[in-house]
Amino acid sequence: MSYKIKIKQGNLVNEEDATFIVNASNTKLSLGSGVSMAFKRHCGYELQTEMTNKLNEIGSLKKGDVIATSSAKANNFIYALHVAVMDYNQGVRGDSKLPIIKDIENALLNIEAYLKWYKDKNTTKTMKLVLPLMGCGVGGLDKIEVINVYKIFFTKEVLFECEVVIYGYDIEDYTLIENIIKS
């Protein structure tokens, strides 16, 4: 089996019947701008409270770590996966705050661990994972590099079925994703 990739354009938090939607976040799990702001608007402030409580439980995150929460007020997906893309930990300055491609590769492995967890719990349900181009907004990563990492990761064989929906926010991103994934 392998992942089944779809590409869409628009706001990923509006995807229907998703199991997981990925929030490209930060090590403080603060719903600030970009994808995180879309989550805040769609899921309500309760999501921020849940994220803060989770962070308090574990203590700290590093880039590439992933934390799962509920979808709070949203009813179109089950879990939010918050990926620490930006490093907002105390003492981190300058370019050290920004993600590198290895952080995205690590995040995908951590996301996959949640997919395996869900599949072990729900043997009959099909999963749907929805994600943006992580690290390409404020993080400044090259979109082509990130898409190529996604392409390599999501074309491998896995022991479960999962539909992967990769979102480009605008038509240019959508077209870029489609051209690279389908080539």
MDTraj code that builds the backbone (N, CA, C; nanometers):
import mdtraj as md
import numpy as np

residues = "MET SER TYR LYS ILE LYS ILE LYS GLN GLY ASN LEU VAL ASN GLU GLU ASP ALA THR PHE ILE VAL ASN ALA SER ASN THR LYS LEU SER LEU GLY SER GLY VAL SER MET ALA PHE LYS ARG HIS CYS GLY TYR GLU LEU GLN THR GLU MET THR ASN LYS LEU ASN GLU ILE GLY SER LEU LYS LYS GLY ASP VAL ILE ALA THR SER SER ALA LYS ALA ASN ASN PHE ILE TYR ALA LEU HIS VAL ALA VAL MET ASP TYR ASN GLN GLY VAL ARG GLY ASP SER LYS LEU PRO ILE ILE LYS ASP ILE GLU ASN ALA LEU LEU ASN ILE GLU ALA TYR LEU LYS TRP TYR LYS ASP LYS ASN THR THR LYS THR MET LYS LEU VAL LEU PRO LEU MET GLY CYS GLY VAL GLY GLY LEU ASP LYS ILE GLU VAL ILE ASN VAL TYR LYS ILE PHE PHE THR LYS GLU VAL LEU PHE GLU CYS GLU VAL VAL ILE TYR GLY TYR ASP ILE GLU ASP TYR THR LEU ILE GLU ASN ILE ILE LYS SER".split()
xyz = np.array([
    [0.0839, -0.1181, 0.0000],
    [0.0000, 0.0000, 0.0000],
    [0.0882, 0.1241, 0.0000],
    [0.0307, 0.2305, -0.0435],
    [0.1031, 0.3569, -0.0387],
    [0.0047, 0.4696, -0.0112],
    [0.0596, 0.5845, 0.0141],
    [-0.0239, 0.7026, 0.0323],
    [-0.0898, 0.7369, -0.1015],
    [-0.2096, 0.7914, -0.0956],
    [-0.2780, 0.8394, -0.2153],
    [-0.2790, 0.9909, -0.2071],
    [-0.2069, 1.0558, -0.2974],
    [-0.1877, 1.2007, -0.2912],
    [-0.2903, 1.2736, -0.3773],
    [-0.3478, 1.3783, -0.3182],
    [-0.4331, 1.4726, -0.3905],
    [-0.3769, 1.6118, -0.3656],
    [-0.3989, 1.6994, -0.4600],
    [-0.3523, 1.8370, -0.4476],
    [-0.4728, 1.9288, -0.4611],
    [-0.4817, 2.0240, -0.3692],
    [-0.5925, 2.1193, -0.3730],
    [-0.5406, 2.2608, -0.3494],
    [-0.6244, 2.3553, -0.3833],
    [-0.5914, 2.4962, -0.3654],
    [-0.6948, 2.5580, -0.2735],
    [-0.6481, 2.6402, -0.1790],
    [-0.7390, 2.7101, -0.0899],
    [-0.6955, 2.7006, 0.0550],
    [-0.7929, 2.7100, 0.1452],
    [-0.7683, 2.7095, 0.2888],
    [-0.7862, 2.5671, 0.3426],
    [-0.6793, 2.5049, 0.3860],
    [-0.6829, 2.3645, 0.4266],
    [-0.7759, 2.3357, 0.5425],
    [-0.8036, 2.4310, 0.6299],
    [-0.8905, 2.4026, 0.7442],
    [-1.0353, 2.3789, 0.7027],
    [-1.0681, 2.4065, 0.5780],
    [-1.2040, 2.3832, 0.5287],
    [-1.2216, 2.2441, 0.4672],
    [-1.1151, 2.1644, 0.4633],
    [-1.1234, 2.0290, 0.4068],
    [-1.2244, 1.9458, 0.4866],
    [-1.3124, 1.8777, 0.4164],
    [-1.4169, 1.7968, 0.4801],
    [-1.3688, 1.6554, 0.5098],
    [-1.4220, 1.5981, 0.6156],
    [-1.4004, 1.4573, 0.6516],
    [-1.2535, 1.4196, 0.6657],
    [-1.1752, 1.5073, 0.7247],
    [-1.0332, 1.4786, 0.7456],
    [-1.0129, 1.4135, 0.8819],
    [-0.9142, 1.3278, 0.8872],
    [-0.8749, 1.2698, 1.0152],
    [-0.7806, 1.3663, 1.0857],
    [-0.6771, 1.4094, 1.0123],
    [-0.5748, 1.4997, 1.0656],
    [-0.5572, 1.6181, 0.9717],
    [-0.5513, 1.7382, 1.0280],
    [-0.5075, 1.8552, 0.9509],
    [-0.3858, 1.9116, 1.0220],
    [-0.2822, 1.9397, 0.9446],
    [-0.1544, 1.9847, 0.9988],
    [-0.1513, 2.1363, 1.0106],
    [-0.1108, 2.1807, 1.1283],
    [-0.0895, 2.3218, 1.1571],
    [0.0613, 2.3460, 1.1613],
    [0.1123, 2.4220, 1.0679],
    [0.2534, 2.4606, 1.0702],
    [0.2681, 2.5666, 1.1792],
    [0.3198, 2.5262, 1.2939],
    [0.3195, 2.6103, 1.4130],
    [0.4619, 2.6458, 1.4556],
    [0.4829, 2.6518, 1.5849],
    [0.6116, 2.6909, 1.6413],
    [0.6315, 2.6181, 1.7740],
    [0.7498, 2.6293, 1.8293],
    [0.7838, 2.5558, 1.9520],
    [0.7067, 2.6054, 2.0742],
    [0.6436, 2.7190, 2.0676],
    [0.5597, 2.7695, 2.1769],
    [0.4121, 2.7394, 2.1543],
    [0.3816, 2.6744, 2.0419],
    [0.2437, 2.6404, 2.0044],
    [0.1512, 2.7610, 2.0132],
    [0.1990, 2.8715, 1.9639],
    [0.1216, 2.9951, 1.9629],
    [0.0529, 3.0112, 1.8273],
    [-0.0794, 3.0274, 1.8311],
    [-0.1559, 3.0480, 1.7083],
    [-0.1417, 3.1940, 1.6667],
    [-0.0459, 3.2202, 1.5790],
    [-0.0149, 3.3578, 1.5442],
    [-0.0595, 3.4003, 1.4065],
    [0.0109, 3.3573, 1.3030],
    [-0.0182, 3.4042, 1.1676],
    [-0.0189, 3.2864, 1.0707],
    [-0.0544, 3.3146, 0.9467],
    [-0.0528, 3.2128, 0.8424],
    [-0.1487, 3.0988, 0.8712],
    [-0.0992, 2.9752, 0.8569],
    [-0.1817, 2.8565, 0.8797],
    [-0.2341, 2.8553, 1.0230],
    [-0.1494, 2.8932, 1.1188],
    [-0.1925, 2.8950, 1.2592],
    [-0.3103, 2.9887, 1.2812],
    [-0.3093, 3.1028, 1.2155],
    [-0.4221, 3.1966, 1.2279],
    [-0.5488, 3.1351, 1.1687],
    [-0.5352, 3.0618, 1.0601],
    [-0.6514, 2.9944, 1.0016],
    [-0.7103, 2.8941, 1.1013],
    [-0.6231, 2.8217, 1.1724],
    [-0.6701, 2.7292, 1.2758],
    [-0.7425, 2.8037, 1.3876],
    [-0.6853, 2.9152, 1.4300],
    [-0.7459, 2.9932, 1.5388],
    [-0.8864, 3.0403, 1.4998],
    [-0.8992, 3.0882, 1.3789],
    [-1.0291, 3.1378, 1.3328],
    [-1.1295, 3.0237, 1.3155],
    [-1.0835, 2.9110, 1.2655],
    [-1.1733, 2.7995, 1.2335],
    [-1.2114, 2.7168, 1.3566],
    [-1.1166, 2.6991, 1.4467],
    [-1.1364, 2.6077, 1.5605],
    [-1.1736, 2.6785, 1.6900],
    [-1.1548, 2.8080, 1.6948],
    [-1.1870, 2.8831, 1.8154],
    [-1.0701, 2.8910, 1.9128],
    [-1.0840, 2.9805, 2.0086],
    [-0.9764, 3.0034, 2.1058],
    [-0.9531, 2.8814, 2.1949],
    [-1.0539, 2.7944, 2.2063],
    [-1.0381, 2.6725, 2.2862],
    [-0.9191, 2.5898, 2.2385],
    [-0.8920, 2.5966, 2.1092],
    [-0.7780, 2.5222, 2.0555],
    [-0.6481, 2.5737, 2.1158],
    [-0.6328, 2.7057, 2.1261],
    [-0.5112, 2.7617, 2.1855],
    [-0.4957, 2.7156, 2.3301],
    [-0.6043, 2.7121, 2.4034],
    [-0.6000, 2.6664, 2.5428],
    [-0.5531, 2.5211, 2.5505],
    [-0.6082, 2.4362, 2.4641],
    [-0.5677, 2.2960, 2.4626],
    [-0.4195, 2.2813, 2.4249],
    [-0.3754, 2.3585, 2.3281],
    [-0.2345, 2.3537, 2.2865],
    [-0.1425, 2.3958, 2.4011],
    [-0.1790, 2.5021, 2.4693],
    [-0.0990, 2.5515, 2.5814],
    [-0.0921, 2.4467, 2.6924],
    [-0.2031, 2.3835, 2.7223],
    [-0.2042, 2.2778, 2.8239],
    [-0.1146, 2.1612, 2.7841],
    [-0.1188, 2.1212, 2.6571],
    [-0.0320, 2.0114, 2.6091],
    [0.1150, 2.0485, 2.6241],
    [0.1489, 2.1715, 2.5863],
    [0.2878, 2.2158, 2.5966],
    [0.3322, 2.2182, 2.7430],
    [0.2458, 2.2619, 2.8313],
    [0.2784, 2.2625, 2.9742],
    [0.3027, 2.1217, 3.0266],
    [0.2305, 2.0235, 2.9735],
    [0.2486, 1.8836, 3.0141],
    [0.3852, 1.8293, 2.9736],
    [0.4281, 1.8629, 2.8512],
    [0.5541, 1.8042, 2.8022],
    [0.6762, 1.8918, 2.8283],
    [0.6565, 2.0190, 2.8504],
    [0.7667, 2.1074, 2.8847],
    [0.8199, 2.1902, 2.7706],
    [0.8702, 2.1276, 2.6658],
    [0.9248, 2.2058, 2.5542],
    [0.9237, 2.1227, 2.4265],
    [0.9363, 2.1919, 2.3163],
    [0.9424, 2.1301, 2.1841],
    [1.0665, 2.1774, 2.1117],
    [1.1080, 2.0985, 2.0146],
    [1.2129, 2.1416, 1.9218],
    [1.1558, 2.1358, 1.7805],
    [1.2218, 2.2006, 1.6875],
    [1.1735, 2.2009, 1.5502],
    [1.1586, 2.0566, 1.5006],
    [1.0463, 2.0308, 1.4342],
    [1.0164, 1.8980, 1.3824],
    [0.9268, 1.8152, 1.4721],
    [0.9120, 1.8564, 1.5987],
    [0.8222, 1.7851, 1.6896],
    [0.6773, 1.8090, 1.6484],
    [0.5915, 1.7123, 1.6821],
    [0.4498, 1.7201, 1.6471],
    [0.3661, 1.6855, 1.7699],
    [0.2652, 1.7670, 1.7957],
    [0.1722, 1.7457, 1.9063],
    [0.0308, 1.7377, 1.8487],
    [-0.0459, 1.6403, 1.8941],
    [-0.1851, 1.6259, 1.8493],
    [-0.2800, 1.6867, 1.9520],
    [-0.3828, 1.7525, 1.9009],
    [-0.4926, 1.8006, 1.9843],
    [-0.6233, 1.7655, 1.9143],
    [-0.7314, 1.7946, 1.9809],
    [-0.8623, 1.7822, 1.9167],
    [-0.8734, 1.8929, 1.8110],
    [-0.9865, 1.8958, 1.7451],
    [-1.0123, 2.0035, 1.6488],
    [-1.0927, 2.1169, 1.7127],
    [-1.1113, 2.1095, 1.8453],
    [-1.1864, 2.2102, 1.9222],
    [-1.3250, 2.2307, 1.8618],
    [-1.3577, 2.3514, 1.8192],
    [-1.4925, 2.3797, 1.7675],
    [-1.5163, 2.3324, 1.6242],
    [-1.4116, 2.2957, 1.5546],
    [-1.4272, 2.2521, 1.4149],
    [-1.4912, 2.1137, 1.4118],
    [-1.5789, 2.0920, 1.3154],
    [-1.6432, 1.9611, 1.3044],
    [-1.6113, 1.8892, 1.1736],
    [-1.5166, 1.9399, 1.0977],
    [-1.4824, 1.8775, 0.9704],
    [-1.3548, 1.7929, 0.9765],
    [-1.2902, 1.7875, 1.0932],
    [-1.1748, 1.6991, 1.1110],
    [-1.1668, 1.6572, 1.2563],
    [-1.0917, 1.5491, 1.2810],
    [-1.0867, 1.4915, 1.4153],
    [-0.9724, 1.5495, 1.4972],
    [-0.8518, 1.5487, 1.4413],
    [-0.7327, 1.5919, 1.5140],
    [-0.6562, 1.6991, 1.4378],
    [-0.5995, 1.7911, 1.5151],
    [-0.5026, 1.8864, 1.4610],
    [-0.3638, 1.8356, 1.4993],
    [-0.2741, 1.8339, 1.4034],
    [-0.1339, 1.7993, 1.4298],
    [-0.0530, 1.9273, 1.4199],
    [-0.0001, 1.9718, 1.5319],
    [0.0741, 2.0975, 1.5387],
    [0.2232, 2.0670, 1.5256],
    [0.2806, 2.1129, 1.4165],
    [0.4218, 2.0882, 1.3877],
    [0.5033, 2.2099, 1.4280],
    [0.6029, 2.1873, 1.5117],
    [0.6938, 2.2955, 1.5510],
    [0.7884, 2.3232, 1.4344],
    [0.7535, 2.4241, 1.3561],
    [0.8349, 2.4614, 1.2397],
    [0.9330, 2.5723, 1.2781],
    [0.8837, 2.6746, 1.3448],
    [0.9676, 2.7860, 1.3890],
    [1.0106, 2.7626, 1.5336],
    [1.1338, 2.7995, 1.5675],
    [1.1849, 2.7814, 1.7032],
    [1.1729, 2.9122, 1.7803],
    [1.0741, 2.9178, 1.8698],
    [1.0512, 3.0357, 1.9527],
    [1.0974, 3.0144, 2.0962],
    [1.1808, 2.9129, 2.1187],
    [1.2310, 2.8880, 2.2534],
    [1.3202, 3.0025, 2.2997],
    [1.3229, 3.0231, 2.4295],
    [1.4013, 3.1315, 2.4889],
    [1.5484, 3.1171, 2.4508],
    [1.6085, 3.2280, 2.4116],
    [1.7501, 3.2305, 2.3771],
    [1.7806, 3.2021, 2.2313],
    [1.6824, 3.1576, 2.1547],
    [1.7039, 3.1291, 2.0130],
    [1.6899, 3.2590, 1.9350],
    [1.7887, 3.2901, 1.8561],
    [1.7925, 3.4179, 1.7843],
    [1.8202, 3.3978, 1.6350],
    [1.7867, 3.4992, 1.5576],
    [1.8230, 3.5052, 1.4163],
    [1.7789, 3.3845, 1.3359],
    [1.8695, 3.3398, 1.2483],
    [1.8382, 3.2290, 1.1590],
    [1.8143, 3.0976, 1.2325],
    [1.8578, 3.0872, 1.3556],
    [1.8352, 2.9641, 1.4328],
    [1.6866, 2.9393, 1.4571],
    [1.6046, 3.0438, 1.4468],
    [1.4601, 3.0294, 1.4636],
    [1.3970, 2.9603, 1.3428],
    [1.4621, 2.9738, 1.2274],
    [1.4043, 2.9271, 1.1019],
    [1.4213, 2.7768, 1.0821],
    [1.3271, 2.7143, 1.0132],
    [1.3384, 2.5712, 0.9859],
    [1.4403, 2.5425, 0.8764],
    [1.4884, 2.4196, 0.8771],
    [1.5689, 2.3676, 0.7676],
    [1.4953, 2.2452, 0.7134],
    [1.5337, 2.1982, 0.5980],
    [1.4653, 2.0853, 0.5350],
    [1.4638, 1.9634, 0.6263],
    [1.5698, 1.9398, 0.6998],
    [1.5746, 1.8245, 0.7922],
    [1.4611, 1.8325, 0.8952],
    [1.4227, 1.9527, 0.9381],
    [1.3116, 1.9684, 1.0317],
    [1.1805, 1.9203, 0.9688],
    [1.1622, 1.9466, 0.8410],
    [1.0405, 1.9023, 0.7706],
    [1.0431, 1.7504, 0.7553],
    [1.1585, 1.6936, 0.7233],
    [1.1703, 1.5473, 0.7141],
    [1.1380, 1.4819, 0.8483],
    [1.1903, 1.5384, 0.9574],
    [1.1604, 1.4859, 1.0908],
    [1.0126, 1.5007, 1.1241],
    [0.9535, 1.6127, 1.0867],
    [0.8111, 1.6350, 1.1122],
    [0.7267, 1.5301, 1.0401],
    [0.7622, 1.4973, 0.9169],
    [0.6860, 1.3961, 0.8429],
    [0.6938, 1.2598, 0.9116],
    [0.8092, 1.2251, 0.9624],
    [0.8228, 1.0995, 1.0373],
    [0.7365, 1.1020, 1.1631],
    [0.7339, 1.2151, 1.2320],
    [0.6520, 1.2291, 1.3521],
    [0.5025, 1.2272, 1.3196],
    [0.4653, 1.2864, 1.2077],
    [0.3261, 1.2809, 1.1619],
    [0.2885, 1.1358, 1.1315],
    [0.3782, 1.0653, 1.0650],
    [0.3506, 0.9263, 1.0301],
    [0.3295, 0.8395, 1.1546],
    [0.3986, 0.8708, 1.2627],
    [0.3779, 0.7970, 1.3883],
    [0.2335, 0.8137, 1.4366],
    [0.1749, 0.9322, 1.4201],
    [0.0344, 0.9531, 1.4563],
    [-0.0587, 0.8753, 1.3630],
    [-0.0228, 0.8661, 1.2357],
    [-0.1037, 0.7885, 1.1419],
    [-0.1056, 0.6413, 1.1823],
    [0.0107, 0.5895, 1.2195],
    [0.0197, 0.4492, 1.2636],
    [-0.0611, 0.4286, 1.3919],
    [-0.0516, 0.5223, 1.4841],
    [-0.1274, 0.5163, 1.6084],
    [-0.2775, 0.5100, 1.5789],
    [-0.3233, 0.5976, 1.4901],
    [-0.4647, 0.6018, 1.4561],
    [-0.5082, 0.4721, 1.3892],
    [-0.4266, 0.4221, 1.2988],
    [-0.4604, 0.2992, 1.2276],
    [-0.4685, 0.1808, 1.3247],
    [-0.3816, 0.1767, 1.4233],
    [-0.3862, 0.0704, 1.5236],
    [-0.5152, 0.0761, 1.6055],
    [-0.5670, 0.1966, 1.6270],
    [-0.6913, 0.2162, 1.7028],
    [-0.8162, 0.1908, 1.6196],
    [-0.8081, 0.2225, 1.4923],
    [-0.9247, 0.2221, 1.4030],
    [-0.8939, 0.1408, 1.2780],
    [-0.9013, 0.0129, 1.2885],
    [-0.8565, -0.0735, 1.1788],
    [-0.9439, -0.0646, 1.0546],
    [-1.0680, -0.0213, 1.0668],
    [-1.1565, -0.0201, 0.9508],
    [-1.1710, 0.1171, 0.8857],
    [-1.1274, 0.2199, 0.9524],
    [-1.1474, 0.3547, 0.8984],
    [-1.0322, 0.3953, 0.8057],
    [-1.0686, 0.4628, 0.6977],
    [-0.9687, 0.5196, 0.6081],
    [-0.9278, 0.6555, 0.6640],
    [-0.8001, 0.6845, 0.6557],
    [-0.7493, 0.8114, 0.7084],
    [-0.7329, 0.9137, 0.5974],
    [-0.7452, 1.0398, 0.6390],
    [-0.7144, 1.1509, 0.5489],
    [-0.6274, 1.2502, 0.6250],
    [-0.5094, 1.2745, 0.5698],
    [-0.4139, 1.3711, 0.6238],
    [-0.4111, 1.4920, 0.5317],
    [-0.4257, 1.6099, 0.5893],
    [-0.4271, 1.7346, 0.5123],
    [-0.3122, 1.8213, 0.5616],
    [-0.2297, 1.8716, 0.4680],
    [-0.1171, 1.9521, 0.5128],
    [-0.0822, 2.0641, 0.4155],
    [-0.0240, 2.1711, 0.4705],
    [0.0244, 2.2824, 0.3889],
    [0.1702, 2.2578, 0.3512],
    [0.2279, 2.3519, 0.2812],
    [0.3724, 2.3488, 0.2557],
    [0.4405, 2.4017, 0.3814],
    [0.4764, 2.3115, 0.4708],
    [0.5329, 2.3506, 0.6006],
    [0.6664, 2.4226, 0.5848],
    [0.6781, 2.5326, 0.6572],
    [0.8033, 2.6072, 0.6612],
    [0.8246, 2.7044, 0.5469],
    [0.7279, 2.7134, 0.4559],
    [0.7458, 2.7975, 0.3366],
    [0.6915, 2.9386, 0.3532],
    [0.6202, 2.9652, 0.4606],
    [0.5690, 3.1000, 0.4854],
    [0.6751, 3.1808, 0.5568],
    [0.6490, 3.2121, 0.6821],
    [0.7432, 3.2888, 0.7641],
    [0.8784, 3.2179, 0.7729],
    [0.8753, 3.0847, 0.7678],
    [0.9989, 3.0060, 0.7778],
    [1.0932, 3.0240, 0.6609],
    [1.0408, 3.0637, 0.5450],
    [1.1238, 3.0964, 0.4300],
    [1.1855, 2.9802, 0.3537],
    [1.1407, 2.8572, 0.3800],
    [1.1960, 2.7440, 0.3054],
    [1.1543, 2.7510, 0.1592],
    [1.2370, 2.6954, 0.0747],
    [1.2103, 2.6903, -0.0681],
    [1.0960, 2.5922, -0.0947],
    [0.9919, 2.6385, -0.1596],
    [0.8742, 2.5552, -0.1845],
    [0.9086, 2.4313, -0.2660],
    [0.9933, 2.4457, -0.3641],
    [1.0308, 2.3317, -0.4488],
    [1.0994, 2.2238, -0.3662],
    [1.1879, 2.2643, -0.2755],
    [1.2549, 2.1662, -0.1893],
    [1.1548, 2.0934, -0.1002],
    [1.0625, 2.1666, -0.0405],
    [0.9632, 2.1060, 0.0487],
    [0.8730, 2.0110, -0.0302],
    [0.8283, 2.0523, -0.1472],
    [0.7429, 1.9656, -0.2295],
    [0.8182, 1.8378, -0.2667],
    [0.9451, 1.8493, -0.3007],
    [1.0233, 1.7295, -0.3330],
    [1.0375, 1.6368, -0.2129],
    [1.0521, 1.6923, -0.0929],
    [1.0558, 1.6104, 0.0290],
    [0.9216, 1.5380, 0.0454],
    [0.8114, 1.6090, 0.0249],
    [0.6786, 1.5467, 0.0323],
    [0.6666, 1.4343, -0.0705],
    [0.7111, 1.4617, -0.1924],
    [0.6990, 1.3628, -0.2999],
    [0.7725, 1.2340, -0.2637],
    [0.8939, 1.2460, -0.2162],
    [0.9711, 1.1282, -0.1774],
    [0.9030, 1.0560, -0.0612],
    [0.8619, 1.1311, 0.0392],
    [0.8033, 1.0710, 0.1592],
    [0.6709, 1.0013, 0.1293],
    [0.5843, 1.0656, 0.0549],
    [0.4496, 1.0135, 0.0350],
    [0.4359, 0.9183, -0.0837],
    [0.5454, 0.8852, -0.1491],
    [0.5388, 0.7833, -0.2547],
    [0.5958, 0.6504, -0.2081],
    [0.6358, 0.6417, -0.0829],
    [0.6877, 0.5151, -0.0305],
    [0.5731, 0.4213, 0.0078],
    [0.6060, 0.2948, 0.0214],
    [0.5084, 0.1945, 0.0639],
    [0.4906, 0.2011, 0.2156],
    [0.3668, 0.1885, 0.2607],
    [0.3338, 0.1847, 0.4027],
    [0.2344, 0.0702, 0.4270],
    [0.2121, 0.0369, 0.5515],
    [0.1262, -0.0757, 0.5872],
    [-0.0172, -0.0340, 0.6169],
    [-0.0565, 0.0808, 0.5688],
    [-0.1922, 0.1306, 0.5916],
    [-0.2316, 0.2181, 0.4742],
    [-0.3620, 0.2454, 0.4641],
    [-0.4098, 0.3344, 0.3585],
    [-0.4323, 0.4732, 0.4158],
    [-0.3885, 0.5717, 0.3425],
    [-0.4081, 0.7101, 0.3857],
    [-0.4125, 0.8013, 0.2636],
    [-0.5184, 0.8792, 0.2569],
    [-0.5262, 0.9832, 0.1551],
    [-0.4523, 1.1046, 0.2092],
    [-0.3621, 1.1592, 0.1303],
    [-0.2858, 1.2781, 0.1681],
    [-0.3286, 1.3915, 0.0767],
    [-0.3759, 1.4995, 0.1375],
    [-0.4178, 1.6164, 0.0604],
    [-0.3180, 1.7279, 0.0897],
    [-0.2453, 1.7679, -0.0130],
    [-0.1472, 1.8764, 0.0005],
    [-0.2104, 2.0027, -0.0563],
    [-0.2135, 2.1059, 0.0267],
    [-0.2767, 2.2311, -0.0121],
    [-0.1748, 2.3360, -0.0536],
    [-0.2052, 2.4007, -0.1635],
    [-0.1400, 2.5247, -0.2024],
    [-0.2396, 2.6351, -0.1733],
    [-0.1986, 2.7349, -0.1006],
    [-0.2935, 2.8392, -0.0626],
    [-0.3440, 2.9162, -0.1842],
    [-0.2534, 2.9497, -0.2751],
    [-0.2948, 3.0229, -0.3944],
    [-0.2722, 2.9362, -0.5184],
    [-0.3177, 2.9855, -0.6316],
    [-0.3119, 2.9078, -0.7555],
    [-0.1677, 2.8788, -0.7984],
    [-0.0762, 2.9713, -0.7696],
    [0.0640, 2.9492, -0.8059],
    [0.1227, 2.8315, -0.7273],
    [0.0937, 2.8271, -0.5975],
    [0.1416, 2.7153, -0.5155],
    [0.0780, 2.5839, -0.5601],
    [-0.0512, 2.5873, -0.5853],
    [-0.1219, 2.4683, -0.6319],
    [-0.0565, 2.4145, -0.7593],
    [-0.0329, 2.5019, -0.8551],
    [0.0258, 2.4612, -0.9827],
    [0.1664, 2.4054, -0.9626],
    [0.2453, 2.4690, -0.8781],
    [0.3810, 2.4221, -0.8490],
    [0.3768, 2.2820, -0.7863],
    [0.2910, 2.2633, -0.6874],
    [0.2780, 2.1322, -0.6226],
    [0.2375, 2.0269, -0.7231],
    [0.1353, 2.0580, -0.8007],
    [0.0850, 1.9617, -0.9004],
    [0.1938, 1.9233, -1.0004],
    [0.2670, 2.0214, -1.0516],
    [0.3712, 1.9936, -1.1508],
    [0.4811, 1.9050, -1.0950],
    [0.5195, 1.9267, -0.9691],
    [0.6282, 1.8469, -0.9113],
    [0.5795, 1.7087, -0.8695],
    [0.4673, 1.7003, -0.8037],
    [0.4168, 1.5703, -0.7552],
    [0.3839, 1.4782, -0.8720],
    [0.3280, 1.5318, -0.9773],
    [0.2845, 1.4477, -1.0879],
    [0.3945, 1.4214, -1.1914],
    [0.5107, 1.4814, -1.1723],
    [0.6187, 1.4599, -1.2712],
    [0.6947, 1.3311, -1.2442],
])
top = md.Topology()
chain = top.add_chain()
for i, resn in enumerate(residues, 1):
    res = top.add_residue(resn, chain, resSeq=i)
    for name in ("N", "CA", "C"):
        top.add_atom(name, md.element.get_by_symbol(name[0]), res)
traj = md.Trajectory(xyz[None], top)
